[in-house]
């Protein structure tokens, strides 16, 4: 059965209020170019390829995920020798496809990133990165999958849908293309050889591009600004393990979201060369927004430049606020979500004290 337009719009608006962001990843550090453009090229290697897939609320709609978000990116860390080991120039490209209700709403982001990372201090223990990102956002709606309230007529025994009936809304056909621009800053401070602190801020949707699906409508929805603050520590423990507590805070319009948690990494194979070191990660994170609570267990593995991760979103709130009229049930029956990530860093080298770019993990 086709999902009616008002139900989809209500779900989209509810989702915006719940997640407080345009695209939504629990493993946000596993997708650096969608988190903060200042992270472009901020890794110890030559190139990085990253992929992430999120499936949110499977089972909310029949035979298809309610929200599905695959993304892939590639970035390069360049000019390290030319900059005399004081940083690097990062360039990259990211593609994001945000699908809702089986591609009823289909949004594509194609964004190019550039960042400059620099080092300061006598031992270059402090790093600062500035990044910018620009490109296009393509919005498309499959109106064949929608039904409008005005399109129902009474045939004597029942109401049936007739798209040619009077009062049917005139829709904007084809794909809408808008310009997008984001900016960010990222800092990293090596407190000791075994302890470091990092923090970043990104400003998204600077163009506040419009979304309008109904032709000749006086209602124009401008995408709100989105602010993201993220950070954390890394504690190395006797070259045997690493502890990574962290946080993320986002705000968009009147909605806010807070993420925090801890990931522990065990070096199951020890080696002074990080490319030959194998690390198993296990983490537990939390998300709070609008009175809702989500528990997020994570697991990951890193070896020879490869990183793989999996996260599961468990919505523990019994009545998920914002969805009372869309989905009802106990906490155990609430729709959940999961993510799968995979990345590879090429030409990985041994970090040097005077030429080290910090890449946040999980």
VEXLOTI-351425 format. One record per residue: x, y, z of N, C-alpha, C in turn; residue in three letters. Coordinates in steps of 0.001 Angstrom, whole numbers, padded with zeros to 6 digits, always signed. Each point is the difference from the previous one (the first is absolute). Layout:
BEGIN
XYZXYZXYZAla ...
END
This chain:
BEGIN
+000845-001193+000000-000845+001193+000000+000882+001244+000000Unk -000343+000972-000800+000792+001222-000096-000133+000829+001278Unk +001119+000587+000391+000012+000846+001181-000447+001401-000379Unk -000986+000541+000676-000542+001307-000354+000998+001106+000304Unk -000121+001073-000758+000963+001090+000088+000079+000585+001392Unk -001130+000232+000640+000054+000652+001300+000722-000873+001028Unk -000104-001312-000142+000688-000896+000927+001499+000083-000200Unk +000436+000060-001259+001434+000080-000290+000562+001328+000480Unk -000715+001096-000294+000472+001307+000428+000094+000058+001518Unk -000997-000549+000682+000032-000018+001458+001192-000800+000507Unk +000287-001114-000673+001121-000824+000390+001314+000723-000221Unk +000101+000713-001135+001230+000751-000284+000220+001106+001018Unk -001051+000761+000303+000128+001079+000965+000289-000544+001386Unk -000634-001114+000341+000278-000629+001281+001420-000492+000082Unk +000481-000552-001123+001369-000491-000020+000993+001134+000159Unk -000291+001136-000607+000899+001157+000126+000059+000455+001446Unk -001147-000029+000674-000006+000415+001388+000697-000989+000904Unk -000081-001302-000344+000585-001029+000839+001504-000059-000165Unk +000491-000002-001242+001427-000176-000217+000756+001303+000002Unk -000667+001100-000227+000625+001322-000008+001078+000116-001056Unk -000099-000734-001089+000990+000122-001050-000557-000505-001312Unk +000660+000413-001119-000456-000398-001322+000285-001486-000229Unk +001265-000388+000160+000380-001404-000075+000526-000409+001359Unk -000110-001264+000314+000124-000410+001388+000816-001290+000080Unk +001188+000070+000621+000835-001186+000169+000360-000173+001473Unk -000132-001225+000494+000436-000304+001359+001514-000128+000063Unk +000617-000560-001044+001460-000094-000078+000530+001240-000740Unk -000194+001158+000604+000266+001248-000720+001465+000158-000381Unk +000941-000502+000812+001410+000122-000350+000402-000944-001127Unk -000819-000989-000278+000277-000911-001110-000383+000616-001342Unk -000634+001176+000030-000358+000726-001216+000476+001444+000154Unk +001321+000226-000046+000555+001315+000386-000455+001156-000876Unk -000196-000213-001301-000341+001114-000887-001450+000444+000154Unk -000870-000841+000563-001357+000446+000314-000091+000578+001401Unk +001015-000239+000828+000015+000544+001353+000550+001419+000024Unk +001172+000193-000626+000675+001290+000090+000966+000137-001176Unk -000153+000997-000852+000924+000142-001136+001448+000231+000413Unk +000241+000433+001248+001369+000197+000478+000739-001325+000160Unk -000717-001131+000012+000628-001313+000106+000497-000513-001348Unk -000224+000744-001066+000459-000406-001325+001526-000066-000019Unk +000546-001136-000352+001444-000178-000059+000679-000104+001338Unk -000761-000061+001085+000576-000039+001343+000216-001451+000432Unk +000996-000644-000595+000348-001375+000333+001444-000243-000415Unk +000573-001040+000535+001406-000289-000255+000121-000981-001167Unk -000018+000530-001204+000096-000805-001207-000121+000906-001203Unk -000226-000589-001167-000144+000788-001224-001455+000149-000401Unk -000776-001085+000032-001399+000072-000396-000850-000859+000923Unk -001282+000334+000052-000945-000714+000851-001312-000163-000754Unk -000522-001209-000002-001294-000303-000612-000932-000503+001100Unk -001177+000595+000103-000919-000313+001094-001394-000282-000533Unk -000623-001024+000537-001390-000316-000329-000798-000255+001262Unk -001249+000450+000033-000875-000220+001140-001425-000212-000498Unk -000719-000903+000651-001401-000244-000353-000819-000027+001281Unk -001065+000810+000030-000894+000049+001149-001408-000405-000418Unk -000588-000907+000753-001384-000420-000194-000741+000310+001298Unk -000892+000986-000057-000683+000456+001204-001479-000319-000056Unk -000509-000532+001093-001405-000346+000168-000473-001042-001013Unk +000734-001102-000216-000544-001070-000845-001258-000571+000653Unk -001001-000258-000798-001265-000510+000518-001034+001070+000244Unk +000402+001281-000028-000981+001070+000180-000937+000063-001199Unk +000532-000272-001200-000817-000122-001199+000180-001401-000554Unk -000961-000486-000744+000014-001371-000471+000994-000184-001141Unk +000803-001067+000111+000876-000477-001078+001073+001000-000419Unk +000281+001006+000814+001045+000961-000354+000411+000769+001254Unk +001268+000447+000087+000398+000820+001151-000629+001378-000076Unk -000370+000549+001158-000572+001340+000016+001057+001028-000376Unk +001230-000198+000511+001100+000913-000300+001244-000824-000304Unk +000604+000232-001145+001201-000716-000409+001018+001014-000523Unk +001234-000043+000536+000997+001017-000355+001353-000645-000283Unk +000320-000263-001263+001361-000399-000362+000836+001227-000358Unk +001297-000075+000292+000912+001092-000322+001381-000567-000299Unk +000713+000642-000924+001369-000381-000327+000811+001273-000190Unk +001254-000024+000426+000859+001175-000128+001431-000428-000273Unk +000763+000925-000567+001422-000195-000222+000703+001325+000246Unk +001099-000040+000749+000764+001217+000223+001491-000313+000019Unk +000811+001055-000212+001448-000135-000128+000682+000966+000970Unk +001140-000425+000537+000817+000822+000880+001297+000316-000740Unk +000163+001270-000439+001029+000366-000968+000976+001045+000557Unk +001113+000136-000695+000983+001077+000200+000652-000009+001378Unk +000132-001155+000621+000604-000044+001333+001472+000415-000036Unk +000732-000479-000995+001414+000375-000087+000150+001460-000405Unk -000830+000474-000917+000083+001397-000431-000318+000951+001143Unk -000851-000438+000928-000345+000833+001153+000966-000205+001161Unk +001103-000709-000268+001084-000183+000974-000494-000647+001294Unk -000816-001036-000178-000480-000799+001128-000796+000804+001022Unk -000616+001067-000460-000831+000803+000897-001483-000113-000332Unk -000385-001025-000726-001405-000198-000299-000197-000627-001357Unk -001192+000196-000550-000337-000585-001286-001198+000722-000595Unk -000106-000106-001309-001178+000496-000711-000905-001182-000302Unk -001247+000088+000427-000961-001072-000242-001010+000385-001066Unk -000255-000906-000922-001050+000174-001009-000818-001278-000036Unk -001296+000131-000267-000836-001191+000004-001338+000222-000669Unk -000720-001096-000160-001325+000004-000617-000874-000992+000751Unk -001241+000397+000301-000918-000872+000719-001346-000030-000708Unk -000596-001180-000052-001338-000194-000577-000885-000644+001053Unk -001182+000565+000203-000964-000525+000960-001346-000147-000691Unk -000636-001159+000174-001341-000233-000530-000933-000283+001169Unk -000947+000906+000250-000952-000142+001103-001352-000400-000580Unk -000428-001238+000268-001250-000531-000546-001032-000128+001112Unk -001239+000352-000319-001075-000085+000976-001201-000695-000624Unk -000502-001009+000730-001158-000790-000429+000197-000569-001407Unk +001081-000793-000169+000221-000653-001286+000204+000965-001138Unk +000792+001049+000224+000321+001022-000999-001200+000859-000401Unk -001021+000057+000852-001058+000973-000248+000600+001408+000037Unk +000809+000229+001019+000821+001198+000062+001450-000455-000181Unk +000703+000582-000965+001362-000404-000312+000879+001257-000079Unk +000962+000114+000904+000843+001191+000089+001456-000411-000183Unk +000681+000604-000962+001406-000289-000272+000849+001233+000310Unk +001094-000220+000718+000972+001052+000285+001301-000347-000722Unk +000527+000927-000774+001318-000146-000623+000817+001222+000409Unk +001012-000209+000858+000715+001108+000606+001514-000201-000127Unk +000698+001051-000356+001459+000003-000044+000529+000714+001244Unk +001095-000513+000570+000562+000544+001232+001454+000383-000192Unk +000413+001036+000715+001401+000393+000061+000299+000442+001425Unk +001159-000395+000519+000377+000357+001368+001505+000208+000081Unk +000400+000860+000921+001418+000216+000257+000264-000321+001461Unk +000872-000972+000240+000362-000411+001348+001422+000463+000302Unk +000192+000631+001142+001304+000562+000340+000372-000364+001433Unk +001301-000009+000301+000504-000360+001324+000682+001190+000649Unk -000065+000038+001344+000600+001080+000770+000701-000588+001222Unk +000794+000827+000649+000680-000406+001222+001414-000479-000264Unk +000818-000006+001082+001393-000412-000130+000116-001436-000505Unk -000893-000869+000440-000003-001393-000441-001162-000282-000943Unk -000599+001072-000525-001139-000125-000922-001109-000849+000609Unk -000227+000205+001304-000990-000800+000702-001428+000504-000179Unk -000141+001216-000559-001335+000567-000221-000270+000110-001495Unk -001181-000441-000419-000376+000051-001408-001328+000719-000166Unk -000096+000728-001099-001221+000741-000315-000340-000221-001464Unk -001253-000300-000269-000461-000203-001370-001210+000845-000319Unk -000005+000588-001188-001142+000772-000491-000476-000634-001300Unk -001306-000179-000135-000522-000659-001191-001249+000653-000541Unk -000169-000131-001318-001184+000525-000680-000529-001060-000956Unk -001297+000054-000220-000661-001022-000811-001137+000627-000794Unk -000054-000289-001275-001062+000546-000840-000394-000968-001086Unk -001231+000135-000467-000482-000884-001051-001477+000183-000230Unk -000662-001072-000390-001412+000067-000337-000792-001035+000793Unk -001268+000321+000207-000964-000915+000611-001137-000183-000995Unk -000280-001251-000355-001037-000315-000980-001171-000692+000695Unk -001167+000622-000044-001205-000535+000632-000971-000496-001059Unk -000545-001176+000211-000987-000543-000929-001061-000764+000780Unk -001255+000171-000409-001124-000689+000625-000716-000833-001058Unk -000280-001254+000336-000767-000871-000886-001482+000158+000348Unk -000677+000926-000684-001392+000285+000333-000940-001141-000373Unk +000482-000952-000792-000827-001167-000317-000264-000856+001238Unk +000835+000174+001035-000168-000782+001223-000808+000744+001058Unk -000510+001198-000347-000715+000814+000964-001479+000110-000349Unk -000806+000151+001026-001425+000252-000170-000371+001234+000818Unk -000843+000851-000594-000407+001252+000633-001439-000117+000503Unk -000259+000648+001132-001334-000096+000592-001081+000479-000957Unk +000321+001069-000790-001007+000541-000913-000272-000929-001166Unk +000862-000988-000213-000161-000887-001145-000953-001157+000232Unk -000627-000076+001183-000922-001102+000281-001434+000403-000354Unk -000688-000885-000699-001406+000211-000359-000820-001193+000469Unk -001309+000238+000199-000894-001048+000478-000719-000636-001197Unk +000146-001309-000164-000603-000695-001137-001341-000640+000331Unk -000576+000368+001137-001286-000549+000413+000111-000981+001137Unk +001111-000685+000081+000206-000966+001081+001278+000244+000794Unk +000985+000645-000646+001283+000176+000670+000724+001200-000601Unk +001012+000462+000701+000841+001058-000527+001144-000609-000807Unk +000208+000506-001200+001066-000485-000871+000849+001194-000425Unk +001237-000274-000331+000918+001064-000353-000064+000297-001488Unk -000194+001272-000340-000068+000445-001393+000888+001230-000147Unk +001231-000171-000531+000918+001140-000084-000474+001123-000906Unk -001001-000259-000847-000498+001045-000901-001160+000786+000598Unk -000393-000324+001245-001126+000682+000609+000344+001450+000297Unk -001002+000905+000029+000258+001428+000275+000638+000191+001364Unk +000866+000982+000064+000661+000318+001257+001308-000731+000194Unk +000367-000920-000911+001258-000721+000136+001180+000959-000164Unk +000949-000062+000908+001127+000920-000008+000837-000169-001267Unk +000492+001133-000497+000932-000019-001117+001414-000081+000570Unk +000722-001029-000379+001318-000243+000589+001108+000456-000925Unk +001151+000280+000607+001193+000322-000772+000623-001301-000506Unk +000098-000132-001301+000523-001227-000586+001505+000108-000176Unk +000649-001153-000182+001430-000014-000230+000795+000196+001266Unk +001290+000231-000171+000914+000125+001123+000352+001461+000259Unk +000017+000361+001273+000383+001347+000414+001460-000010+000428Unk +000804+000917-000548+001431+000062+000303+000303+001313+000712Unk +000614-000103+001167+000328+001165+000807+001491-000002+000338Unk +000523+001171+000334+001386+000123+000421+000130-000140+001507Unk +001111-000618+000449+000228-000204+001433+001421+000405+000359Unk +000171+000467+001245+001322+000405+000465+000104-000268+001496Unk +001134-000620+000414+000274-000295+001402+001421+000445+000338Unk +000270+000208+001281+001330+000384+000459+000252-000621+001364Unk +001288-000160+000335+000309-000594+001292+001407+000296+000466Unk +000229-000289+001285+001299+000160+000631+000242-001215+000888Unk +001285-000434+000092+000328-001176+000803+001345+000220+000678Unk +000095-000326+001284+001233+000141+000753+000366-001318+000661Unk +001295-000211+000149+000508-001193+000656+001202+000398+000845Unk +000023-000439+001266+001087+000359+000899+000564-001258+000639Unk +001279-000273-000256+000682-001132+000619+000473+000421+001389Unk -000783-000338+001013+000325+000391+001373+001283-000693+000443Unk +000084-001311-000229+001212-000788+000196+000128-000937-001190Unk +001000-000850+000026+000154-000962-001087-001140-001013-000017Unk -000696-000161+001127-001054-001008+000107-001394+000594+000146Unk -000097+001319+000115-001310+000619+000213-000159+001159-000974Unk -001137+000049-000669-000294+001129-000887-001478+000368+000113Unk -000254+001270-000243-001377+000507+000000-000275+000666-001341Unk -001205-000198-000513-000364+000595-001281-001416+000551+000078Unk -000266+001016-000831-001307+000633-000017-000214+000651-001362Unk -001243-000021-000473-000306+000620-001275-001375+000653+000007Unk -000174+000921-000934-001289+000673-000181-000266+000140-001501Unk -001221-000294-000413-000373+000168-001405-001304+000774-000109Unk -000073+000812-001040-001169+000823-000288-000534-000426-001366Unk -001214-000532-000012-000571-000576-001212-001222+000773-000480Unk -000285-000177-001288-001162+000617-000654+000101+001522-000015Unk +001186+000515-000321+000195+001453-000010-000881+000682-001039Unk -000329-000694-001093-000828+000603-001048-001483-000029+000331Unk -000390-000804+000973-001411-000153+000379-000877-000184-001240Unk +000349-000982-000814-000729-000240-001241-001460-000392+000280Unk -000869+000284-000966-001431-000226+000164-000413-001385-000487Unk -001009-000538+000655-000655-001225-000439-001477+000300-000224Unk -000483-000185-001215-001415+000214-000291-000446-001061-001007Unk -001019-000748+000388-000485-001112-000807-001360+000280-000646Unk -000750+000971+000517-001319+000325-000544+000120+001251-000859Unk -000426-000084-001264+000125+001126-000927-000854+001176+000472Unk +000522+001209-000183-000694+001245+000326-000365+000116+001483Unk +000712-000727+000834-000277+000082+001429+000691+001220+000600Unk -000701+000688+000913+000605+001145+000666+000882-000454+001159Unk -000084-001295+000362+000804-000534+001090+001315-000524-000560Unk +001098+000644+000362+001334-000406-000416+000786-000389+001249Unk +000527-001217+000016+000745-000477+001157+001493+000165-000253Unk +000643+000849+000796+001446+000182-000081+000685-000935+000993Unk +000968-000770-000496+000739-000886+000884+000679+000828+001098Unk -000211-000325+001276+000605+000812+001073+001511-000219+000086Unk +000699+000969+000580+001406-000178+000329+000152-001188+000952Unk +001114-000697-000134+000300-001086+000949+001380+000235+000608Unk +000075-000047+001329+001253+000185+000727+000378-001326+000668Unk +001256-000407-000153+000464-001258+000572+001295+000234+000771Unk +000016-000414+001257+001188+000047+000842+000347-001431+000387Unk +001242-000403-000241+000396-001382+000289+001413-000025+000560Unk +000312-001021+000779+001333-000093+000584+000174-001254+000821Unk +001183-000120+000621+000271-001157+000828+001467-000109+000378Unk +000314-001055+000737+001360-000319+000415+000412-001338-000604Unk +001311-000218-000038+000547-001326-000255+001091-000259+001030Unk -000139-001100+000737+000969-000403+001010+000643-001315-000422Unk +001283+000031-000333+000731-001226-000302+000451-000637+001314Unk -000208-001305+000125+000327-000714+001223+001099-001017-000288Unk +001238+000375+000284+001165-000893-000087+000078-000730-001344Unk -000325+000681-001067+000068-000582-001350-000836-001273-000151Unk -000933-000212+000948-000825-001204-000049-001443+000302-000335Unk -000457+001207+000312-001408+000338-000203-000136+001510-000119Unk -001189+000451-000387-000303+001416-000102-001434+000219+000470Unk -000218+001064+000772-001334+000387+000442-000373+001297-000695Unk -001248+000049-000561-000429+001141-000793-001362+000481+000490Unk -000047+000847+001025-001270+000650+000352-000238+001190-000923Unk -001256+000278-000316-000284+001093-000915-001413+000513+000123Unk -000283+001057-000778-001319+000621+000044-000288+000674-001337Unk -001265+000256-000247-000461+000782-001149-001282+000697+000403Unk -000068+001287-000314-001208+000783+000261-000399+000714-001278Unk -001281-000102-000368-000504+000645-001212-001251+000809+000314Unk -000159+001078-000742-001225+000784+000093-000391+000447-001400Unk -001296-000054-000260-000549+000442-001280-001401+000520+000260Unk -000213+001281-000349-001260+000659+000335-000210-000109+001513Unk -001114-000573+000454-000269-000118+001424+000323-001382+000546Unk +000588-000848-000822+000294-001365+000416+001468-000130+000404Unk +000251-000857+000976+001364-000273+000446+000192-001502+000163Unk +001261-000411-000042+000339-001406+000186+001338-000089+000708Unk +000114-000919+000959+001233-000216+000737+000412-001461-000093Unk +001235-000245-000441+000576-001336-000037+001213-000048+000917Unk +000172-001094+000744+001191-000184+000823+000205-001485+000244Unk +001247-000375+000225+000264-001404+000233+001476-000299+000129Unk +000323-001282+000043+001367-000472+000175+000249-001191-000908Unk +001139+000043-000694+000458-001127-000809+001350-000456+000536Unk +000172-001312+000139+001264-000587+000437+000587-000813-001141Unk +001283+000228-000276+000683-000750-001033+001104-000853+000586Unk +000022-001269-000346+001019-000934+000481+000905-000361-001171Unk +001291+000218+000138+000952-000331-001055+000256-001513+000040Unk -000763-000733-000777+000126-001465+000000+001281-000445-000709Unk +000561+000901-000809+001309-000240-000595+000819+001266+000168Unk +001073-000074+000773+000806+001182+000306+001121+000137-001015Unk +000261+001265-000398+001077+000276-000929+000275+001495+000022Unk +001278+000432-000045+000282+001442-000026-000496+000670-001263Unk -000137-000751-001082-000556+000536-001245-001517-000120+000063Unk -000738+001124+000001-001456-000080+000142-000675-000783-001113Unk +000626-000120-001156-000602-000760-001086-000038-001491+000307Unk +000938-000455+000805+000064-001415+000348-000604-000304+001363Unk -000576+001019+000625-000650-000191+001295-001473-000290-000224Unk -000540-000968+000712-001421-000355-000102-000704+000377+001299Unk -001128+000708-000130-000724+000489+001178-001475-000365-000099Unk -000524-000557+001080-001426-000312+000114-000655+001055+000876Unk -001083+000629-000506-000699+001066+000719-001375-000471+000455Unk -000336+000336+001242-001335-000254+000543-000445+001276+000709Unk -001182+000482-000331-000447+001259+000586-001466-000012+000381Unk -000348+000937+000866-001403+000204+000383-000248+001497+000048Unk -000951+000474-000814-000299+001425-000102-001478+000237+000285Unk -000326+001269+000215-001359+000391+000376-000414+001227-000813Unk -001293+000059-000320-000546+001165-000693-001229+000494+000748Unk -000046+001309+000244-001141+000627+000664-000536+001099-000900Unk -001324-000010-000239-000630+001101-000717-001495+000001+000280Unk -000516+001165+000363-001444+000210+000226-000590-001024+000957Unk +000726-000352+001031-000515-000946+000976+000129-001447-000408Unk +000583-000280-001162+000193-001376-000448+001426-000455+000291Unk +000152-001303+000266+001308-000569+000284+000269-001165-000941Unk +001206+000010-000594+000426-001073-000882+001342-000534+000483Unk +000078-001315+000197+001246-000662+000356+000658-000508-001281Unk +001329+000209-000116+000698-000329-001242+001237-000835+000310Unk -000088-001322-000002+001213-000822+000084+000730+000000-001343Unk +001352-000013+000058+000809+000029-001209+001095-001057+000081Unk +000427-000463-001167+001134-000902-000088+000765+000328-001272Unk +001328-000112+000053+000807+000328-001166+001326-000730+000014Unk +000677+000036-001137+001301-000657-000129+000858+000800-000965Unk +001302+000121+000320+000926+000775-000811+001271-000808-000233Unk +000430-000092-001284+001211-000762-000322+000473+000381-001393Unk +001308+000285-000116+000642+000300-001275-000743+001088-000795Unk -000409+001042+000685-000656+001120-000662-001493-000149-000163Unk -000551-001191+000259-001439-000229-000107-000671+000242+001347Unk -001180+000595-000038-000841+000141+001173-001416-000428-000356Unk -000560-000867+000807-001379-000437-000195-000751+000198+001306Unk -001275+000376-000093-000771+000237+001206-001466-000332-000173Unk -000644-000292+001118-001441-000277+000017-000584+000634+001252Unk -001141+000652-000146-000706+000602+001129-001483-000332-000101Unk -000628-000159+001158-001434-000298+000057-000683+001012+000898Unk -001042+000628-000506-000772+000970+000774-001182-000700+000666Unk -000026+000033+001335-001125-000553+000730-000745+001139+000668Unk -001202+000306-000514-000820+001088+000545-000712-000525+001247Unk +000530+000382+001152-000466-000585+001254-001211+000698+000585Unk -000345+001206-000476-001161+000718+000520-001268-000746-000398Unk -000889-000236+000962-001180-000809-000287-000913+000641-001030Unk -000230+001299+000137-000770+000737-000998+000916+001008-000651Unk +000415-000316-001196+000985+000836-000687-000647+001318-000393Unk +000349+001075+000735-000661+001285-000172+000192+000521-001413Unk -001088+000513-000547+000018+000460-001376-000571-001033-000959Unk -000214-001233+000496-000514-001058-000869-001255-000661+000566Unk -000648+000641+000980-001145-000637+000636-001097-000343-000996Unk -000190+000873-001022-001072-000230-000970+000465-000794-001209Unk +001308-000343-000044+000525-000744-001133+000330-001431+000380Unk +000571-000170+001191+000398-001338+000442-000277-000128+001480Unk -000684-001064+000395-000322-000226+001394+000487-001388+000401Unk +000426-000119+001247+000444-001296+000470+000920+000147+001189Unk +000433-001157+000545+000913+000011+001123+001394+000331-000466Unk +000904+000202+000965+001371+000322-000365+000611-001118-000828Unk -000312-001259+000344+000569-001132-000721-000473-000058-001441Unk -001184+000543-000286-000541-000080-001356+000223+001277-000799Unk +000681+000989+000603+000269+001232-000740+000912-000282-001189Unk -000173+000719-001094+000894-000186-001139+001411+000428+000367Unk +000984-000763-000456+001377+000244+000360+000794+000452-001220Unk +001319-000090+000061+000835+000395-001114+001380-000617+000129Unk +000743-000052-001110+001363-000522+000062+000849+000704-001051Unk +001333-000083+000185+000959+000587-000920+001158-000961-000241Unk +000504+000023-001221+001183-000762-000378+000988+000970-000641Unk +001269-000049+000398+001008+000913-000543+001237-000782-000436Unk +000699+000543-000985+001255-000574-000470+000848+001123-000581Unk +001264+000046+000375+000901+001021-000539+001387-000599-000193Unk +000777+000664-000858+001376-000437-000259+000883+001234-000168Unk +001122+000015+000708+000989+001062-000130+001201-000557-000749Unk +000304+000578-001155+001105-000469-000816+001281+000752+000290Unk +001130-000664-000258+001332+000566+000224+000166+000422+001449Unk -000464-000855+000907+000116+000271+001436+001455-000105+000419Unk +000471+000949+000791+001391+000018+000441+000060+000082+001517Unk +001203-000256+000541+000174+000096+001446-000124+001462+000425Unk -000849+000329+000963-000132+001393+000424+001313+000539+000542Unk +000347+001213-000400+001174+000671+000522-000457+001173+000858Unk +000822+000325+000975-000379+001073+000920-000217+001314-000735Unk +000777+000225-001088-000096+001267-000714-000869-000094-001248Unk -000685-001115-000201-000844-000148-001194-001124-000980+000301Unk -000883+000372+000904-001064-000899+000425-001339+000713-000087Unk -000910-000576-000755-001364+000520-000104-000930-000973+000703Unk -000794+000524+000907-000819-000843+000856-001340-000312-000669Unk -000331-001276-000055-001248-000463-000605-000878-000592+001102Unk -001067+000689+000424-000860-000527+001076-000585-001356-000361Unk -000186-000831+001021-000502-001355-000205-001294-000216+000761Unk -000985-000530-000660-001242-000486+000608-000583+000973+001000Unk 
END
